[in-house]
Amino acid sequence: MEKNTSCFFSNSSPNLVITCFVAFITIILVRFLYVIYRTGKPLNKRTPQQTLSTLIVLGSGGHTAEMINLLLVLQKDRFTPRFYIAAATDNMSLQKARVFENSLADS
């Protein structure tokens, strides 16, 4: 009993093989051109004057201090409104966030 170990394409006509190869190369080329086209465009159409909602996640272990330091160098008028998230048991982080927001309101 002889086993048939031939490939699918060996039983097909040469035209089918060439057609599949050309289709594969065309798909790869179209994908490549699309990626090149999209890399030259900005991801969003926001103008520099638009404000951005900002989520600030606070936490213990120095994370609150790091976030406040990052917020100090941000453009406060651009990154507004600011939303703060902290654990329900982390009152100190929420207090620091309130002090920071109050200092922005005073200046």
Secondary structure, DSSP 8 states (H G I E B T S, - for coil): -------HHHHS-HHHHHHHHHHHHHHHHHHHHHHHHHHTS-S----TTS---EEEE--TTTHHHHHHHHHHHS-TTTS-SEEEE--TT-HHHHHHHHHHHHHHHH-
